[in-house]
Amino acid sequence: MDQRAQPATHPRWLWWVAGLMMANGTYALTVIGVIIGPLQHLWRLGPAAEALLASSAMAGTVVGSLAAGLLSDRYGRRRVILVSAVIMLAATAASAAVLTYPALAASRFVLGMGLGADFAVMLPYVGELAPRLSRGGFMVLVMWIGDLGQLLAYASGLTVHGVGGVRIVLGVGALFLVPTLALRWRLPESPLWARRRPNNVRQISRQLARPYRGALVRAAVPWFLHQITGQGLGVFLPLLLVALDSGQGDLGSVETKGVALVAAWFTIRLIDRWGRRPLQLWGFGVRAAALAVLGTGALVTRSPAAYWSLSLVALALAAGAFGPDKTTVVLAAESLGTGVRTTGQGLCEAIGRLGGALGVFLVGILLANHQLGLGLLLMASAAGAGAWVTRRWTPETAGQGLPDAPSGFGASTASAHGACR
């Protein structure tokens, strides 16, 4: 057996390296919302062209997550993680170098393929290496570090001026990928996968279709509903705040995202104590209420009060960060067996990203046509449906071993916070 596949102690740096990889992805995915305004004026984009450009990376994640999940179960987590970084680096560099509408849309689609691969494999990989009783905290910690990339993307909008600024903002993403690509070479292979690796693709398909079909549906539907609101808010947050007359869009985005990061930090500490299901239920419910109030206010008055609109947006973002933004990913990874874990995660990721692409496209169209209230109510409805589905379907996986994990894997009871200090 390859030395990298041997069960070994997992150093503290591993969780931070995985988080930085996620930060690369969230930066690249979010930065389109920062530059879409300048590009709209530069290229005179219509509503459909603007929405298509904004959702092109999301469409790529669907393809990437489906392919990478299957390849990861068949050939290993580490190989796919390395290949995805190369794809992301090439696509990010191309998008900054060749700044035309067709080239940017195409490179964003390819970038999305790399992002989809990373998102589909990274969290199951982390879950397979993490201690059982603090597995959720470790996985959320990685996602929390990843959220810093989104914060950086919003902050970069403060420096965008003309075509040169757009190129710089895109190029920064490529620069970030270079050191993390080097760090990926140091990652070990998952010892759990090495012991449970399937023999062929047919075996993966058979297991996923029979024993884990119900678990797959229960994981995919909430993910789809969350991504409608998560990506609809995330990508268009600067434009949304401008439309709500909440002050400067980029600065307000940094402020509201900061609130969401604080909420997500509490999730690290509470997800293994309270469980996944309660956090997801409350997160969906509070987000639905905040967006419903905000959307109704936007329909009633064209100029909602800046102070309460900014507060409600921050509340909606914080509710998602506290619950479904993290729990949908964790629950999917924890509900599937080792031989099909990333295939199932990739399928859930693809279904979720279809929801994200739908949310970005519809919200983009509505914003471009000055239908802010309808866009907010659309996202509120999706969040409300997520709360209902969670209450009816979602199981609790906190404190349980991963399906089909051999005895001895994930037996540690160290807390995520303590292990990562």
C-alpha positions in Angstrom: 0.0 0.0 0.0 1.2 3.5 -0.8 2.7 5.2 2.3 0.3 8.1 1.9 -2.6 5.7 2.3 -1.5 4.4 5.7 -3.5 5.4 8.8 -1.5 8.2 10.3 -1.8 11.1 12.6 -3.3 14.0 10.8 -1.4 17.2 11.5 -3.1 20.5 12.4 -1.9 22.1 9.3 -4.1 19.8 7.2 -7.4 21.5 8.2 -6.0 25.0 7.4 -4.6 23.9 4.1 -8.0 22.4 3.2 -9.7 25.7 4.3 -7.3 27.8 2.2 -8.2 25.6 -0.8 -11.9 26.3 -0.2 -11.1 30.0 0.1 -9.6 29.9 -3.4 -12.8 28.5 -4.6 -15.2 30.9 -2.8 -13.1 33.9 -4.0 -13.2 32.8 -7.6 -17.0 32.0 -7.5 -18.0 35.3 -5.7 -15.7 37.7 -7.5 -18.0 37.8 -10.6 -20.6 39.7 -8.5 -17.9 42.4 -7.8 -16.9 42.9 -11.5 -20.3 42.4 -13.1 -21.2 46.1 -12.6 -18.1 47.5 -14.3 -18.4 44.9 -17.1 -22.1 45.8 -17.6 -21.2 49.4 -18.4 -18.2 48.3 -20.5 -19.9 45.8 -22.6 -23.5 47.2 -22.3 -24.9 43.8 -21.2 -28.6 43.1 -21.4 -30.3 41.3 -18.4 -30.0 37.9 -20.0 -26.3 38.3 -21.0 -25.5 39.5 -17.5 -27.3 36.7 -15.8 -25.7 34.1 -18.1 -22.2 35.4 -17.3 -22.9 35.5 -13.6 -24.1 31.8 -13.6 -21.6 30.4 -16.1 -19.2 29.2 -13.3 -22.2 27.7 -11.4 -23.0 25.7 -14.5 -19.4 24.4 -14.6 -19.6 23.3 -11.0 -22.4 20.9 -12.0 -20.2 19.1 -14.5 -17.1 19.2 -12.3 -18.8 17.8 -9.2 -20.4 14.9 -11.1 -17.2 13.8 -12.8 -14.9 14.4 -9.8 -17.1 12.6 -7.3 -17.0 9.4 -9.4 -13.3 9.7 -10.2 -12.5 10.3 -6.5 -14.3 7.1 -5.4 -12.6 5.1 -8.0 -9.0 6.5 -8.1 -8.6 8.4 -4.8 -9.3 11.8 -3.2 -5.7 13.1 -3.4 -5.4 12.8 -7.2 -8.7 14.6 -7.9 -7.8 17.4 -5.5 -4.5 18.0 -7.4 -6.1 17.9 -10.8 -8.8 20.4 -9.8 -6.2 22.9 -8.7 -4.5 22.8 -12.1 -7.9 23.3 -13.8 -8.7 26.3 -11.6 -5.3 27.9 -12.0 -5.4 27.7 -15.8 -9.0 29.0 -16.0 -8.4 31.8 -13.6 -5.3 33.0 -15.5 -7.1 32.8 -18.8 -10.1 34.9 -17.5 -7.7 37.7 -16.5 -5.6 37.6 -19.6 -8.3 37.5 -22.3 -11.0 39.9 -21.2 -13.8 39.5 -23.7 -17.4 38.4 -23.0 -17.1 35.0 -24.8 -13.7 34.2 -23.3 -14.7 35.2 -19.8 -17.9 33.2 -20.0 -16.0 30.1 -21.3 -13.2 30.4 -18.7 -15.7 30.9 -15.9 -17.4 27.7 -17.0 -14.1 25.8 -17.0 -13.2 27.4 -13.6 -16.5 26.1 -12.3 -15.6 22.6 -13.3 -12.5 22.8 -11.1 -14.5 24.4 -8.3 -17.1 21.7 -8.5 -14.4 19.0 -8.2 -12.9 20.7 -5.2 -16.2 21.2 -3.4 -17.4 17.7 -4.1 -14.3 16.0 -2.8 -12.8 18.2 -0.1 -15.4 18.0 2.6 -15.8 14.2 2.4 -12.0 13.9 2.4 -11.9 16.0 5.6 -14.7 14.0 7.2 -12.8 10.8 6.6 -9.7 12.2 8.4 -11.5 13.9 11.2 -12.2 12.5 14.8 -15.8 11.1 15.0 -17.1 13.2 17.9 -15.8 16.5 16.5 -16.1 15.7 12.8 -18.8 18.3 12.2 -16.7 21.0 13.8 -13.7 20.2 11.7 -15.7 20.2 8.5 -17.3 23.6 9.4 -13.9 25.0 10.3 -12.7 24.2 6.8 -15.8 25.9 5.3 -15.3 28.9 7.7 -11.8 29.4 6.4 -13.2 29.1 2.9 -15.7 31.9 3.6 -12.8 34.3 4.1 -12.3 34.0 0.3 -15.8 35.4 -0.2 -15.0 38.2 2.2 -11.8 39.0 0.3 -13.8 39.0 -3.0 -16.2 41.6 -1.7 -13.3 43.7 -0.3 -11.6 43.6 -3.7 -14.6 45.4 -5.2 -13.5 48.6 -3.4 -10.5 48.7 -5.7 -12.1 47.9 -9.1 -11.8 50.9 -11.5 -12.1 50.2 -15.2 -10.7 47.3 -17.2 -7.4 47.3 -15.4 -9.1 46.8 -12.0 -11.2 43.9 -13.3 -8.0 42.2 -14.6 -6.3 42.7 -11.3 -9.2 41.3 -9.3 -9.4 38.2 -11.5 -5.6 37.8 -11.6 -5.4 37.8 -7.8 -7.3 34.5 -7.8 -4.6 32.9 -9.9 -1.9 34.2 -7.6 -3.6 32.6 -4.6 -3.8 29.3 -6.3 -0.1 28.9 -6.8 1.0 28.4 -3.1 -2.0 26.2 -2.3 -1.2 24.0 -5.4 2.2 23.4 -3.8 0.6 22.6 -0.5 -1.7 20.0 -2.0 1.2 17.8 -2.9 1.7 17.3 0.9 -1.8 16.0 1.5 -2.1 12.3 2.5 -4.5 10.0 0.8 -7.6 9.1 2.9 -6.8 5.8 4.8 -10.5 5.0 5.0 -10.9 5.2 1.2 -7.7 3.1 0.8 -9.3 0.3 2.8 -12.8 0.6 1.2 -11.9 1.5 -2.4 -14.4 0.1 -4.9 -13.1 -2.2 -7.7 -15.0 -0.5 -10.6 -17.6 2.1 -11.6 -20.3 -0.5 -11.8 -19.8 -1.3 -8.1 -20.1 2.4 -7.2 -23.3 2.8 -9.2 -24.9 -0.3 -7.7 -24.2 0.8 -4.1 -25.5 4.3 -4.8 -28.7 3.2 -6.4 -29.7 0.7 -3.7 -28.5 1.1 -0.1 -28.0 4.8 -0.3 -30.8 6.1 -2.6 -32.9 7.4 0.2 -30.0 9.1 2.0 -29.0 10.7 -1.3 -32.5 12.2 -1.8 -32.7 13.5 1.8 -29.3 15.2 1.4 -29.8 16.6 -2.1 -33.1 18.4 -1.8 -32.2 20.7 1.1 -28.9 21.5 -0.6 -30.8 22.5 -3.8 -33.2 24.7 -1.9 -30.4 26.3 0.1 -28.3 27.1 -2.9 -31.1 29.1 -4.5 -30.9 31.6 -1.7 -27.2 31.1 -0.9 -25.9 31.9 -4.4 -28.7 34.3 -5.2 -27.6 36.4 -2.1 -23.9 35.7 -2.4 -23.2 36.6 -6.0 -25.5 39.6 -6.2 -24.9 40.9 -2.7 -23.2 44.2 -3.7 -25.9 45.0 -6.3 -28.6 43.9 -3.9 -27.5 46.4 -1.3 -27.2 49.2 -3.8 -30.8 48.4 -5.0 -31.9 48.5 -1.3 -30.3 51.9 -0.9 -28.3 50.5 2.0 -25.1 52.5 1.3 -22.1 51.5 -0.7 -22.6 48.0 -2.1 -19.0 46.7 -1.7 -18.5 48.1 1.8 -21.9 46.9 2.9 -21.1 43.4 1.5 -18.0 43.3 3.6 -19.9 44.3 6.7 -22.7 41.8 6.3 -20.4 39.0 5.3 -18.4 39.8 8.5 -21.6 39.2 10.5 -22.1 35.9 8.7 -18.6 34.8 9.6 -19.2 35.4 13.2 -22.4 33.3 13.0 -20.5 30.5 11.3 -17.8 30.5 14.0 -20.5 29.6 16.5 -21.5 26.8 14.2 -18.0 25.3 14.6 -18.6 25.2 18.4 -22.2 24.0 18.4 -22.7 21.6 15.5 -21.4 18.6 17.4 -23.2 19.6 20.6 -26.6 20.6 19.3 -26.6 18.5 16.1 -26.9 19.2 12.4 -30.7 19.1 12.1 -31.6 21.8 14.7 -29.1 24.3 13.2 -30.4 23.6 9.7 -34.0 24.0 10.7 -33.4 27.3 12.5 -31.1 28.6 9.8 -33.7 28.0 7.0 -36.5 29.4 9.1 -34.8 32.6 10.1 -33.5 33.3 6.6 -37.0 32.8 5.2 -38.5 35.2 7.6 -35.8 37.9 7.1 -36.1 37.7 3.3 -39.9 37.7 3.4 -40.0 40.8 5.4 -37.4 42.5 3.3 -39.1 41.5 0.0 -42.5 42.6 1.2 -41.0 46.0 2.2 -39.3 46.4 -1.2 -42.6 45.8 -2.9 -44.6 48.2 -0.7 -42.0 51.0 -0.9 -39.4 51.6 -3.6 -37.0 53.2 -1.0 -36.8 50.9 2.1 -35.1 52.3 5.1 -31.3 51.7 4.8 -30.8 50.8 8.4 -33.3 48.0 8.6 -32.7 46.6 5.1 -29.0 46.2 5.8 -29.8 44.6 9.1 -32.2 42.1 7.5 -29.7 41.2 4.8 -27.1 40.6 7.5 -29.6 38.4 9.5 -30.4 36.4 6.3 -26.7 35.8 5.6 -26.0 35.0 9.3 -28.9 32.5 9.4 -27.6 30.6 6.4 -24.0 30.6 7.8 -25.3 29.3 11.1 -27.3 26.5 9.5 -27.8 25.2 6.0 -24.8 26.7 4.4 -22.7 24.3 6.5 -25.1 21.5 7.5 -26.3 20.5 4.1 -22.7 19.8 3.0 -21.9 18.0 6.3 -25.0 15.8 6.2 -24.4 14.7 2.7 -20.8 13.6 3.5 -21.9 11.8 6.6 -24.8 9.9 5.1 -23.0 7.9 2.4 -20.7 4.9 2.5 -17.0 5.2 1.8 -17.1 3.6 -1.7 -19.7 6.0 -2.9 -19.2 9.0 -0.6 -17.7 11.5 -3.1 -19.9 10.2 -6.0 -22.9 10.9 -3.9 -21.5 14.1 -2.6 -20.7 15.2 -6.2 -24.3 14.3 -7.2 -25.7 16.4 -4.3 -23.2 19.1 -5.1 -24.4 19.1 -8.8 -28.1 19.2 -7.7 -27.3 22.0 -5.3 -25.4 24.0 -7.9 -28.3 23.6 -10.3 -30.3 25.3 -7.6 -27.5 27.9 -7.3 -27.5 28.5 -11.0 -31.3 28.9 -11.0 -31.1 31.3 -8.1 -28.4 33.4 -9.7 -30.1 33.5 -13.1 -33.6 34.3 -11.8 -32.4 36.9 -9.2 -30.1 38.4 -11.8 -33.0 38.8 -14.3 -35.3 40.3 -11.6 -32.7 42.7 -10.4 -31.9 43.8 -13.9 -35.6 44.5 -14.5 -35.9 46.4 -11.1 -38.0 43.6 -9.5 -36.0 43.5 -6.3 -39.0 42.5 -4.1 -39.9 39.5 -6.2 -36.3 38.3 -6.2 -36.2 38.5 -2.4 -39.6 36.7 -2.1 -38.4 34.0 -4.4 -35.4 33.3 -2.2 -37.6 33.5 0.9 -39.9 30.8 -0.5 -36.9 28.5 -1.2 -35.7 28.9 2.3 -39.2 28.2 3.7 -39.4 25.1 1.7 -35.9 24.1 3.1 -37.2 24.4 6.6 -40.2 22.2 5.9 -38.1 19.5 4.2 -35.6 19.6 7.1 -38.4 19.1 9.6 -39.9 16.2 7.7 -36.9 14.4 6.2 -33.5 15.3 7.7 -31.9 12.7 10.0 -29.4 13.5 12.7 -25.8 12.3 12.2 -24.0 14.0 15.1 -21.8 11.7 17.1 -22.3 8.7 14.8 -19.6 6.9 12.8 -19.4 7.2 9.1 -21.3 4.5 7.3 -19.2 1.3 6.8 -16.2 2.8 8.6 -14.0 0.1 10.2 -13.5 0.0 14.0 -10.6 2.3 15.0 -11.3 5.1 12.5 -12.5 8.4 13.9 -12.5 7.3 17.5 -11.0 10.4 19.0 -13.1 12.7 21.1 -11.0 15.8 20.8 -12.9 19.0 20.1 -12.4 20.7 16.8 -11.5 24.0 18.5 -9.0 22.4 20.8 -7.4 20.3 18.1 -6.9 23.3 15.8 -5.5 25.7 18.3 
